[in-house]
Amino acid sequence: MARPMAEREELALHISGTTAMLGLIGTPVEHSQSPAMYKHCFQEFGLNWAYLAFDIPAARAAGCKTCDGLGMLLCQEAAFRLYSGLEMAVEEMRALLYT
């Protein structure tokens, strides 16, 4: 059951400590329609979620394929392999991140 329209509009405008953050990481991202599309979907379904596009020019300037300060939290092993073409087990990634 969908939330009442007033509640959906309130959630679409209110970011708090319980807001789930999702996003697009890359460069360039200014052409992306994803933030507007997802904002509409989140509002329609009454979700306290936000979707942002993160353009990372420092990484681009350094020739990196990664994002400054953001980590892959979901499907780390598969995402790393698809993005970099390299193999690395999740356990190895976590060991590097948390040492």
Helices and strands as residue ranges (DSSP letters): H 5-13, E 20-26, H 34-44, E 49-55, H 57-61, H 76-84, H 90-97
